[in-house]
Amino acid sequence: MNRNATIAGLGTALPPPAVQDELWEGFFAQHYTDAKRALAKRIFTNSGVRTRQAAVSPLIEDVSEWTTEQRMRRYQVEAVPLGKEAVGRALTDAGIRADELGLFAVCSCTGYATPGLDILLARDLGMSPSVQRLFVGHMGCYAALPGLGTAADYVVARERPALLLCAELTSLHLQPASTRTDLQQIVSHALFSDAAAAVVLTPEGPGYAVRDVAAVTDTTTADHMTWEVTDLGFRMGLSPRVPAVLELHVRKLVDDLLGRHGLSIGDVDGWAVHPGGPKILDVVQQQLGLDDEAMAPSRGVLSSYGNCSSPTVLLALDALRSRPIPPRRVVMLAFGPGLTLYGTLLEASTVTA
């Protein structure tokens, strides 16, 4: 029996882009007090983000005073076509029909409704009425990797294709002016972006085999990263101590993941690291002893797309797949509330195109 599922297709979808400097000058600069404006500008400038996407751009529409109900209704309007585009591209890339899927899993922490994306997209894309569905909510930035592991386990157990969609609309959770002077909110507003990414997993064929998934959660730091439902959308809590927690755990996580397969860091030629922010990437690079070239795909994603929460690590994987010579072994790393670190080991089953 084939004991590994293979990532046979990947598709992405992005809302309209916005230039970071234009977001600052056109909106955010006017919404901070004089005392905080200089600090906020430095954070925006040093965020590592140059362009990002917004389904609801503050340059066009200010949703900061919207109720959570209004934001959730808009989520459904924006997320369905975005998710449909990403899923369609992934299916085409894999050469799989929607009605061949046995499992459809969706990760999202920025919007909720029932019927949700899993039901609506299964209907609109022609998936079988018997397709099994899974919705993963509120795991945050690392959700793609447990989602990928669960979908891979299904493929191995059932020998049927599965599809994972990660779709996030962080732009819907712009906070009111009264909270924007909070340092954590300034950082959030400088980093976060919108995107959707989907992967198709199959029992065999060319692509990246999912060899292993590993996780570690430091519950003593559970208050360092939060995502709270309020009457005015979801509010991010982001402690400046997060990089220090990653510094404690990331090397051991990677060493343990690779060690189970008789590998070391030097055996990995592709790194897809969730770019939670420039300091996050700096810590990972330092602790793993990686050079600038190894980190370039992740830093490039941060620069071009911002932090899109759960889809972001898949955008980094897509950047690796698109190289003239794709890497043979890839380690994906993502981090989020818990504090939780996830790692996934991929290995090319054949030479990927």
KEKE-3310 file (N, C-alpha, C; in steps of 0.2 Angstrom, whole numbers, plus 5000, padded with zeros to 4 digits):
npx = (5004:5003:5010:5010:5003:5001:5005:4997:4993:4991:4984:4981:4973:4970:4964:4962:4977:4986:4997:5009:5014:5005:4993:4997:4999:4986:4976:4980:4989:4981:4974:4980:4985:4995:5005:5007:5009:5022:5029:5020:5022:5035:5034:5025:5034:5045:5040:5042:5033:5028:5018:5001:4986:4968:4952:4942:4946:4954:4956:4946:4934:4929:4928:4929:4920:4910:4898:4901:4892:4889:4902:4903:4893:4898:4910:4906:4901:4913:4922:4918:4919:4933:4938:4933:4940:4953:4952:4948:4959:4968:4963:4963:4977:4981:4974:4962:4945:4931:4921:4928:4934:4936:4937:4934:4942:4942:4950:4949:4949:4944:4931:4914:4900:4884:4875:4893:4909:4913:4902:4895:4905:4907:4895:4894:4905:4903:4905:4904:4888:4891:4904:4915:4916:4926:4928:4940:4942:4948:4961:4971:4986:4994:4986:4985:4994:4991:4979:4983:4990:4979:4971:4980:4981:4968:4969:4978:4972:4960:4962:4958:4956:4959:4955:4962:4957:4963:4957:4957:4951:4957:4956:4943:4943:4948:4951:4942:4946:4948:4955:4967:4979:4984:4999:5000:4989:4993:5004:4997:4989:4999:5004:4994:4984:4975:4970:4968:4972:4974:4976:4978:4977:4983:4983:4994:5006:5015:5023:5023:5027:5019:5028:5029:5022:5024:5022:5022:5017:5017:5010:5011:5013:5001:4994:5001:4997:4982:4965:4952:4934:4924:4912:4914:4920:4935:4948:4965:4978:4994:5009:5025:5034:5033:5043:5053:5049:5047:5061:5065:5060:5059:5071:5072:5060:5062:5073:5069:5058:5065:5075:5068:5067:5080:5087:5095:5096:5104:5101:5089:5083:5073:5064:5049:5043:5031:5028:5027:5031:5045:5054:5050:5055:5068:5072:5069:5078:5091:5091:5090:5101:5101:5104:5103:5098:5090:5080:5074:5062:5051:5053:5051:5037:5032:5035:5028:5015:5011:5006:4995:4988:4982:4983:4996:5009:5007:5008:5021:5026:5021:5029:5041:5039:5038:5051:5064:5072:5064:5065:5070:5068:5057:5054:5040:5035:5025:5016:5007:4992:4993:5006:5009:5018:5021:5027:5031:5036:5040:5043:5049:5041:5043:5052:5047:5036)
npy = (4994:5011:5022:5036:5051:5062:5078:5084:5095:5112:5128:5145:5160:5178:5193:5210:5219:5230:5244:5245:5257:5266:5262:5266:5280:5284:5280:5274:5283:5294:5290:5288:5294:5309:5306:5293:5291:5292:5281:5271:5273:5268:5255:5250:5253:5245:5232:5223:5221:5225:5225:5220:5211:5215:5211:5219:5234:5247:5259:5261:5257:5259:5248:5248:5251:5242:5230:5214:5205:5211:5210:5196:5193:5199:5192:5180:5184:5188:5177:5166:5167:5169:5157:5148:5150:5147:5133:5128:5130:5122:5109:5109:5109:5097:5088:5083:5079:5088:5080:5068:5069:5063:5069:5085:5098:5113:5127:5141:5156:5168:5170:5165:5155:5146:5138:5134:5138:5125:5118:5126:5128:5115:5112:5121:5118:5106:5094:5077:5072:5063:5067:5069:5081:5093:5106:5117:5128:5144:5140:5148:5155:5143:5134:5127:5117:5106:5104:5099:5088:5080:5078:5071:5059:5054:5052:5041:5032:5029:5029:5038:5054:5070:5087:5102:5118:5134:5149:5166:5181:5194:5207:5211:5213:5225:5236:5248:5266:5269:5259:5258:5263:5254:5245:5232:5231:5240:5233:5222:5228:5232:5221:5210:5202:5196:5181:5165:5148:5132:5114:5099:5082:5066:5048:5043:5046:5060:5074:5081:5071:5069:5066:5067:5074:5086:5093:5105:5112:5126:5128:5137:5149:5153:5165:5174:5175:5179:5178:5186:5186:5199:5212:5221:5214:5203:5202:5204:5198:5200:5197:5204:5195:5183:5179:5175:5164:5155:5154:5146:5133:5130:5124:5111:5105:5104:5097:5085:5081:5079:5069:5058:5052:5050:5061:5077:5095:5099:5091:5096:5105:5115:5127:5132:5144:5150:5167:5176:5188:5200:5198:5185:5177:5180:5174:5160:5158:5161:5151:5139:5140:5144:5150:5166:5163:5151:5157:5165:5163:5163:5176:5183:5180:5187:5200:5202:5198:5199:5194:5182:5174:5157:5153:5157:5149:5140:5148:5151:5138:5136:5145:5139:5127:5133:5136:5135:5123:5114:5111:5095:5090:5097:5107:5113:5126:5133:5144:5148:5152:5146:5144:5138:5127:5120:5108:5101:5088:5086:5077:5075:5065:5062:5070:5086:5097)
npz = (5000:4996:5006:5007:5004:4989:4985:4971:4964:4965:4968:4968:4973:4972:4979:4973:4972:4984:4987:5000:5004:4999:5006:5019:5017:5011:5020:5034:5040:5043:5054:5066:5082:5084:5093:5091:5078:5071:5076:5071:5058:5056:5059:5049:5038:5041:5040:5031:5021:5005:4995:4996:4997:4997:4999:5004:5003:5013:5007:4999:5005:5022:5034:5048:5058:5057:5062:5069:5063:5050:5045:5043:5034:5023:5022:5017:5004:4998:5000:4994:4979:4978:4984:4975:4964:4967:4971:4958:4950:4957:4955:4941:4939:4945:4937:4940:4942:4950:4955:4958:4970:4987:4999:5005:5012:5022:5028:5038:5047:5048:5045:5047:5043:5040:5028:5024:5017:5013:5010:5000:4990:4986:4981:4970:4962:4958:4966:4972:4979:4990:4995:5008:5020:5029:5041:5047:5059:5066:5070:5065:5058:5056:5051:5039:5039:5049:5042:5030:5034:5039:5028:5020:5027:5026:5012:5011:5019:5013:4999:4990:4981:4989:4994:5000:5005:5009:5015:5018:5024:5030:5029:5033:5046:5051:5064:5075:5076:5089:5094:5087:5091:5099:5101:5097:5088:5078:5072:5067:5058:5049:5043:5039:5027:5012:5005:4995:4995:4987:4988:4980:4984:4981:4979:4972:4959:4951:4960:4976:4989:5005:5018:5032:5047:5060:5077:5090:5105:5115:5129:5140:5135:5130:5129:5121:5108:5101:5095:5095:5096:5094:5096:5086:5074:5073:5084:5084:5095:5098:5104:5107:5111:5105:5094:5103:5109:5098:5096:5106:5102:5088:5082:5088:5085:5071:5070:5076:5067:5055:5059:5061:5049:5046:5042:5040:5043:5032:5022:5016:5003:5001:5008:5015:5024:5035:5034:5046:5050:5049:5060:5064:5053:5054:5066:5063:5053:5059:5070:5063:5055:5041:5025:5016:5003:5005:5013:5004:4996:5006:5012:5000:4998:5009:5006:4994:4996:5009:5026:5025:5034:5036:5021:5018:5020:5010:4999:4999:4997:4984:4977:4978:4970:4958:4954:4942:4944:4954:4972:4980:4992:5004:5018:5027:5037:5050:5061:5076:5086:5103:5111:5095:5085:5069:5058:5042:5032:5015:5000:4984:4973:4960:4947:4948:4938)
capx = (5000:5006:5010:5011:4999:5005:5002:4997:4991:4991:4981:4980:4968:4971:4960:4966:4983:4987:5004:5009:5015:4998:4989:4999:4997:4979:4972:4982:4992:4976:4970:4984:4986:5001:5010:5009:5010:5029:5030:5016:5025:5041:5032:5023:5040:5049:5036:5044:5028:5028:5012:4997:4979:4962:4945:4939:4952:4952:4957:4939:4929:4931:4924:4931:4915:4905:4897:4903:4887:4890:4908:4902:4889:4903:4915:4903:4901:4920:4926:4915:4922:4940:4939:4931:4945:4959:4950:4947:4966:4972:4960:4966:4984:4981:4971:4957:4938:4929:4917:4932:4936:4933:4936:4935:4943:4942:4953:4948:4948:4942:4923:4909:4893:4882:4881:4899:4912:4914:4895:4893:4909:4906:4889:4895:4910:4901:4908:4899:4885:4894:4910:4916:4918:4929:4930:4945:4942:4951:4968:4975:4991:4997:4980:4986:4998:4986:4974:4987:4991:4973:4969:4985:4979:4962:4971:4982:4967:4954:4965:4954:4959:4957:4957:4962:4957:4964:4954:4956:4950:4959:4954:4937:4944:4950:4948:4941:4951:4950:4960:4972:4985:4987:5005:4998:4985:4997:5008:4992:4987:5004:5006:4990:4982:4969:4972:4966:4976:4971:4980:4975:4982:4981:4987:5000:5008:5020:5021:5027:5024:5018:5031:5028:5019:5026:5019:5024:5013:5019:5004:5013:5013:4995:4991:5005:4994:4975:4961:4946:4928:4921:4906:4917:4925:4939:4953:4971:4982:5001:5014:5032:5038:5032:5049:5058:5046:5049:5068:5066:5057:5059:5076:5071:5055:5064:5078:5065:5055:5070:5078:5063:5068:5087:5089:5097:5095:5108:5098:5083:5084:5068:5061:5043:5042:5026:5031:5022:5034:5052:5057:5049:5059:5075:5073:5070:5085:5096:5091:5091:5107:5100:5107:5098:5094:5085:5074:5071:5055:5047:5054:5047:5030:5030:5035:5023:5008:5010:5004:4988:4986:4983:4986:5003:5014:5006:5010:5028:5027:5020:5035:5047:5037:5039:5058:5067:5073:5061:5068:5068:5065:5054:5051:5036:5035:5020:5016:5000:4990:4994:5009:5009:5023:5020:5032:5029:5041:5038:5048:5047:5040:5046:5054:5041:5037)
capy = (5000:5017:5025:5043:5055:5066:5085:5083:5101:5118:5134:5151:5166:5184:5199:5216:5221:5237:5245:5246:5264:5269:5261:5270:5287:5285:5278:5273:5289:5299:5286:5287:5300:5312:5303:5286:5291:5291:5274:5267:5273:5264:5248:5249:5253:5239:5226:5218:5220:5230:5225:5215:5211:5216:5210:5225:5239:5253:5265:5261:5256:5258:5243:5247:5252:5237:5225:5207:5202:5214:5207:5189:5193:5201:5187:5175:5187:5188:5171:5160:5167:5168:5150:5144:5151:5143:5126:5127:5130:5116:5104:5109:5108:5090:5084:5079:5082:5089:5074:5062:5070:5059:5073:5092:5101:5120:5130:5148:5159:5175:5171:5159:5155:5139:5133:5137:5137:5118:5116:5130:5126:5108:5112:5125:5115:5099:5088:5072:5073:5059:5069:5070:5088:5095:5113:5119:5136:5147:5138:5154:5155:5137:5129:5123:5111:5101:5102:5095:5081:5076:5076:5066:5053:5052:5049:5035:5027:5028:5028:5043:5061:5075:5094:5106:5125:5139:5155:5171:5188:5198:5214:5212:5214:5232:5238:5255:5271:5269:5253:5257:5265:5249:5243:5225:5232:5243:5227:5218:5232:5233:5214:5205:5202:5191:5176:5158:5143:5125:5109:5092:5076:5060:5042:5042:5051:5065:5079:5081:5066:5071:5061:5067:5081:5086:5099:5106:5118:5128:5131:5142:5156:5154:5172:5178:5176:5178:5180:5186:5188:5205:5215:5224:5210:5198:5207:5201:5200:5198:5199:5205:5189:5177:5177:5172:5157:5151:5153:5140:5127:5128:5119:5104:5103:5102:5091:5079:5079:5076:5064:5052:5050:5049:5067:5083:5101:5100:5087:5099:5110:5119:5129:5136:5146:5155:5174:5179:5195:5199:5195:5178:5174:5181:5169:5154:5158:5160:5145:5133:5141:5144:5156:5170:5160:5147:5161:5170:5162:5166:5183:5186:5180:5192:5206:5203:5196:5200:5188:5180:5169:5150:5151:5160:5144:5137:5153:5149:5131:5137:5149:5134:5123:5137:5137:5131:5117:5113:5107:5088:5090:5103:5108:5118:5128:5138:5146:5152:5152:5140:5145:5131:5126:5114:5106:5096:5086:5084:5074:5075:5058:5062:5077:5090:5102)
capz = (5000:4996:5013:5007:4999:4985:4982:4964:4961:4969:4965:4972:4971:4976:4978:4970:4976:4986:4989:5007:5005:4998:5011:5024:5015:5010:5025:5041:5042:5046:5059:5072:5085:5083:5097:5089:5070:5069:5078:5067:5051:5056:5059:5042:5034:5042:5040:5026:5016:5000:4992:4999:4994:5001:4996:5006:5004:5017:5002:4995:5010:5029:5038:5055:5063:5055:5067:5067:5058:5044:5042:5042:5028:5018:5021:5012:4997:4995:5000:4989:4972:4979:4985:4969:4959:4970:4970:4951:4948:4960:4951:4934:4940:4946:4932:4944:4942:4956:4957:4960:4977:4992:5005:5004:5019:5022:5034:5038:5054:5047:5043:5048:5041:5038:5025:5024:5010:5011:5007:4994:4985:4984:4977:4964:4958:4956:4969:4973:4986:4995:4997:5015:5021:5035:5041:5052:5060:5072:5071:5063:5053:5055:5050:5033:5040:5051:5037:5025:5037:5040:5021:5018:5031:5022:5005:5012:5022:5008:4993:4986:4981:4994:4992:5005:5004:5015:5013:5023:5023:5036:5028:5035:5053:5053:5070:5075:5077:5096:5096:5082:5094:5102:5097:5093:5082:5073:5069:5063:5052:5044:5041:5037:5020:5010:4999:4995:4991:4988:4986:4979:4986:4977:4982:4968:4954:4952:4965:4983:4994:5012:5022:5039:5050:5067:5080:5097:5107:5122:5132:5145:5131:5126:5129:5117:5101:5102:5090:5099:5093:5097:5093:5080:5071:5076:5086:5085:5100:5096:5109:5104:5114:5100:5092:5108:5110:5092:5096:5110:5100:5081:5080:5090:5080:5064:5070:5077:5061:5050:5062:5061:5042:5045:5038:5044:5039:5026:5017:5014:4998:5000:5015:5015:5031:5036:5035:5051:5050:5048:5065:5064:5048:5056:5071:5060:5049:5064:5073:5058:5051:5034:5021:5013:4997:5008:5015:4999:4995:5012:5012:4994:4999:5014:5002:4988:4998:5016:5030:5023:5038:5034:5015:5017:5019:5003:4994:4999:4993:4977:4975:4977:4965:4952:4952:4936:4946:4961:4977:4980:4999:5007:5025:5028:5044:5051:5068:5077:5093:5107:5104:5091:5079:5065:5053:5037:5027:5008:4996:4977:4971:4953:4945:4947:4933)
cpx = (5004:5005:5010:5006:5003:5002:5003:4995:4990:4988:4980:4975:4969:4967:4965:4971:4983:4994:5004:5010:5008:4993:4990:4997:4990:4974:4975:4985:4987:4972:4974:4985:4993:5007:5012:5010:5017:5031:5026:5019:5031:5039:5029:5029:5044:5046:5038:5039:5029:5021:5008:4990:4974:4956:4941:4944:4950:4952:4950:4933:4931:4926:4925:4926:4909:4904:4900:4898:4888:4896:4907:4898:4894:4908:4912:4903:4908:4923:4924:4919:4930:4942:4938:4937:4951:4958:4950:4954:4969:4969:4963:4973:4985:4978:4966:4950:4936:4925:4921:4935:4932:4932:4938:4936:4944:4945:4952:4946:4945:4934:4920:4902:4891:4876:4887:4902:4913:4907:4894:4898:4908:4900:4891:4900:4908:4904:4902:4895:4887:4901:4910:4919:4921:4930:4934:4944:4946:4958:4973:4980:4994:4992:4982:4990:4994:4981:4977:4988:4985:4970:4974:4983:4973:4964:4974:4977:4962:4956:4960:4957:4956:4959:4957:4962:4958:4962:4954:4955:4951:4957:4948:4937:4948:4947:4947:4946:4953:4955:4966:4979:4988:4993:5003:4994:4989:5001:5003:4990:4992:5006:5001:4986:4977:4972:4968:4971:4973:4976:4976:4980:4979:4985:4993:5001:5013:5018:5026:5023:5024:5021:5030:5025:5021:5023:5022:5020:5015:5013:5005:5013:5006:4992:4995:5002:4987:4971:4954:4940:4925:4915:4908:4922:4929:4945:4960:4975:4989:5006:5021:5036:5037:5039:5054:5055:5048:5057:5069:5064:5058:5065:5075:5065:5057:5069:5074:5061:5059:5073:5074:5064:5076:5090:5091:5095:5098:5105:5091:5086:5079:5065:5055:5041:5036:5029:5027:5025:5041:5056:5056:5054:5066:5077:5074:5076:5091:5096:5092:5098:5106:5103:5101:5094:5089:5079:5071:5064:5050:5047:5050:5040:5028:5030:5030:5016:5006:5008:4997:4985:4987:4985:4993:5008:5013:5008:5018:5030:5026:5026:5041:5045:5038:5046:5059:5069:5070:5065:5066:5065:5063:5052:5047:5035:5029:5019:5009:4999:4991:5000:5010:5014:5021:5025:5029:5035:5038:5044:5046:5047:5043:5049:5048:5042:5036)
cpy = (5006:5021:5033:5046:5060:5073:5085:5090:5106:5124:5139:5156:5172:5189:5204:5218:5229:5238:5247:5254:5268:5268:5265:5278:5289:5283:5278:5279:5294:5296:5285:5294:5303:5308:5296:5286:5289:5283:5269:5267:5268:5257:5246:5249:5247:5233:5221:5217:5226:5231:5219:5216:5212:5215:5216:5230:5245:5259:5266:5261:5254:5254:5243:5248:5247:5233:5218:5204:5205:5211:5200:5189:5195:5196:5182:5177:5186:5182:5166:5161:5166:5160:5146:5144:5147:5136:5124:5126:5124:5110:5103:5107:5100:5086:5080:5083:5083:5083:5068:5063:5066:5064:5080:5095:5109:5123:5138:5150:5166:5176:5164:5160:5148:5140:5137:5136:5130:5116:5120:5129:5119:5108:5116:5122:5108:5093:5084:5074:5069:5061:5071:5077:5089:5102:5114:5126:5138:5144:5144:5152:5148:5132:5125:5117:5105:5099:5098:5088:5077:5074:5071:5059:5050:5048:5042:5030:5025:5027:5032:5050:5065:5082:5098:5114:5129:5145:5160:5178:5193:5205:5216:5214:5220:5234:5246:5259:5271:5264:5253:5260:5260:5246:5236:5226:5236:5238:5223:5221:5233:5226:5210:5207:5196:5187:5169:5154:5136:5120:5102:5087:5070:5054:5041:5047:5056:5071:5078:5076:5069:5066:5061:5074:5080:5093:5099:5113:5120:5132:5136:5149:5157:5161:5176:5179:5174:5180:5180:5189:5194:5207:5219:5220:5206:5203:5202:5203:5197:5201:5199:5199:5183:5175:5173:5165:5153:5150:5147:5133:5125:5123:5112:5101:5100:5096:5084:5076:5076:5070:5057:5048:5049:5055:5072:5089:5102:5096:5090:5105:5115:5121:5134:5138:5151:5162:5178:5187:5194:5196:5187:5174:5174:5175:5162:5153:5157:5153:5138:5134:5141:5150:5160:5167:5155:5151:5165:5169:5164:5173:5187:5186:5186:5199:5207:5202:5198:5194:5187:5175:5162:5149:5153:5155:5141:5141:5152:5143:5132:5141:5144:5129:5126:5138:5133:5124:5116:5109:5100:5087:5096:5102:5114:5119:5133:5138:5149:5151:5146:5141:5138:5132:5120:5114:5101:5094:5083:5082:5073:5067:5057:5069:5081:5096:5109)
cpz = (5000:5003:5013:5002:4996:4984:4975:4961:4967:4965:4970:4969:4975:4974:4975:4975:4979:4988:4996:5008:5004:5003:5017:5023:5014:5015:5032:5044:5046:5052:5065:5075:5083:5087:5095:5081:5068:5071:5073:5060:5051:5056:5052:5037:5035:5043:5036:5020:5011:4996:4995:4996:4999:4997:4998:5007:5008:5013:4999:5000:5017:5032:5045:5060:5061:5061:5064:5062:5051:5041:5040:5035:5022:5016:5016:5005:4994:4995:4995:4982:4973:4980:4979:4964:4961:4969:4963:4948:4951:4956:4944:4934:4941:4941:4935:4943:4949:4959:4959:4967:4982:4998:5003:5011:5018:5028:5033:5045:5054:5045:5045:5046:5040:5034:5023:5017:5008:5008:5000:4989:4982:4979:4970:4960:4956:4959:4971:4979:4991:4997:5004:5015:5028:5035:5048:5053:5066:5074:5069:5058:5052:5053:5044:5034:5043:5046:5032:5028:5037:5033:5018:5021:5028:5016:5006:5015:5017:5001:4988:4986:4986:4991:4999:5003:5010:5012:5018:5021:5029:5036:5031:5043:5055:5059:5070:5077:5084:5098:5092:5085:5098:5098:5093:5087:5076:5069:5065:5057:5047:5041:5037:5030:5018:5005:5000:4992:4992:4985:4985:4980:4983:4980:4978:4963:4955:4956:4971:4987:5001:5016:5029:5041:5058:5070:5087:5099:5114:5125:5137:5142:5127:5125:5124:5110:5102:5096:5092:5095:5097:5093:5086:5076:5075:5078:5087:5091:5098:5100:5105:5107:5110:5097:5097:5109:5104:5093:5101:5107:5093:5079:5082:5086:5074:5065:5072:5071:5056:5053:5061:5054:5041:5041:5043:5040:5033:5020:5014:5009:4997:5007:5013:5022:5031:5038:5040:5052:5050:5053:5066:5059:5050:5061:5068:5056:5054:5067:5069:5054:5044:5031:5018:5007:5000:5010:5010:4997:5000:5012:5006:4995:5004:5010:4997:4991:5005:5020:5029:5028:5035:5027:5014:5016:5012:4998:4993:4996:4986:4973:4974:4971:4958:4950:4946:4938:4953:4965:4977:4987:5002:5014:5025:5036:5045:5059:5070:5084:5096:5112:5101:5085:5075:5059:5048:5033:5021:5005:4989:4975:4964:4952:4944:4941:4936)
residu = (MET:ASN:ARG:ASN:ALA:THR:ILE:ALA:GLY:LEU:GLY:THR:ALA:LEU:PRO:PRO:PRO:ALA:VAL:GLN:ASP:GLU:LEU:TRP:GLU:GLY:PHE:PHE:ALA:GLN:HIS:TYR:THR:ASP:ALA:LYS:ARG:ALA:LEU:ALA:LYS:ARG:ILE:PHE:THR:ASN:SER:GLY:VAL:ARG:THR:ARG:GLN:ALA:ALA:VAL:SER:PRO:LEU:ILE:GLU:ASP:VAL:SER:GLU:TRP:THR:THR:GLU:GLN:ARG:MET:ARG:ARG:TYR:GLN:VAL:GLU:ALA:VAL:PRO:LEU:GLY:LYS:GLU:ALA:VAL:GLY:ARG:ALA:LEU:THR:ASP:ALA:GLY:ILE:ARG:ALA:ASP:GLU:LEU:GLY:LEU:PHE:ALA:VAL:CYS:SER:CYS:THR:GLY:TYR:ALA:THR:PRO:GLY:LEU:ASP:ILE:LEU:LEU:ALA:ARG:ASP:LEU:GLY:MET:SER:PRO:SER:VAL:GLN:ARG:LEU:PHE:VAL:GLY:HIS:MET:GLY:CYS:TYR:ALA:ALA:LEU:PRO:GLY:LEU:GLY:THR:ALA:ALA:ASP:TYR:VAL:VAL:ALA:ARG:GLU:ARG:PRO:ALA:LEU:LEU:LEU:CYS:ALA:GLU:LEU:THR:SER:LEU:HIS:LEU:GLN:PRO:ALA:SER:THR:ARG:THR:ASP:LEU:GLN:GLN:ILE:VAL:SER:HIS:ALA:LEU:PHE:SER:ASP:ALA:ALA:ALA:ALA:VAL:VAL:LEU:THR:PRO:GLU:GLY:PRO:GLY:TYR:ALA:VAL:ARG:ASP:VAL:ALA:ALA:VAL:THR:ASP:THR:THR:THR:ALA:ASP:HIS:MET:THR:TRP:GLU:VAL:THR:ASP:LEU:GLY:PHE:ARG:MET:GLY:LEU:SER:PRO:ARG:VAL:PRO:ALA:VAL:LEU:GLU:LEU:HIS:VAL:ARG:LYS:LEU:VAL:ASP:ASP:LEU:LEU:GLY:ARG:HIS:GLY:LEU:SER:ILE:GLY:ASP:VAL:ASP:GLY:TRP:ALA:VAL:HIS:PRO:GLY:GLY:PRO:LYS:ILE:LEU:ASP:VAL:VAL:GLN:GLN:GLN:LEU:GLY:LEU:ASP:ASP:GLU:ALA:MET:ALA:PRO:SER:ARG:GLY:VAL:LEU:SER:SER:TYR:GLY:ASN:CYS:SER:SER:PRO:THR:VAL:LEU:LEU:ALA:LEU:ASP:ALA:LEU:ARG:SER:ARG:PRO:ILE:PRO:PRO:ARG:ARG:VAL:VAL:MET:LEU:ALA:PHE:GLY:PRO:GLY:LEU:THR:LEU:TYR:GLY:THR:LEU:LEU:GLU:ALA:SER:THR:VAL:THR:ALA)
# end
